Amino acid sequence: MTATIDLFRSLAKTLDAVVIKVDKDLPMAEDIHPAIHRVGEYAADMVRLPAALAKLEARKVSVEASVPAREKSVRAARHAVVTLEAKLKKLGERIVRNRSVLTDEDEAPVAQTSAPIDGLALPTRKEIIEGLRKEFLAAEDEIAKARDTLKRAEAFRKGIATRAANLATEIEAARKAVVDHAGRLEETVKILRKTITHLTNRQEKRDRKREAHAAIPVTVADEAPKAPTDEDIRKKAESMGLAINGPEDLEAARQLFLN
């Protein structure tokens, strides 16, 4: 006969009732308690394992839902780095180009194709180079920060991917545990039946011993007759018309009545 969950629950209720009914020490016996413990663990896992699996699956869904945001952060951080790298490259090229045409006498304003604004002093070649150098240094600071931001974004994305992979492994193990648990149903039902029978038989044996012991008649030994007191001798002597005038008469009467 194939065991079912309903059969297990029915037998578990029967076992609970038997445990309550029998002597308190019987369920703790070395040949009974381990079986009761196994049944209890199976019943607890029936609730715990599916709940644990559902919790892991929910966490994986939540982790995977954050992946697009992490990817977006990485793309934005990488774009900032690429943009700053291009800016640095252009600044470096401008500095090199201006230095290549710099002469000792190059203190005059840089020639421009368009007319300068009235009253505005045009920068010298050296001033232009110095301005470009400062801009280059500032860009280097920016790109260092941008690269740190990219590094953190990639670390977060990697952490999410690792967590998702770990959860997938945990979910697989949890699903296997649920399947293995279901596979032990037949064996656990057998343990239930055997334990119920074992407990019931053990209690019935005890009850029969108690009944047999109670049926044995208790023989009470007859008490030895009490010796009559001096007062009893006097009364009996008086009833028979005998006078008791002293210890000798009392002793003589005692001997007479006892014989």
Helices and strands as residue ranges (DSSP letters): H 5-21, G 26-28, H 33-65, H 67-100, H 125-183, H 185-215, H 230-239, H 247-258
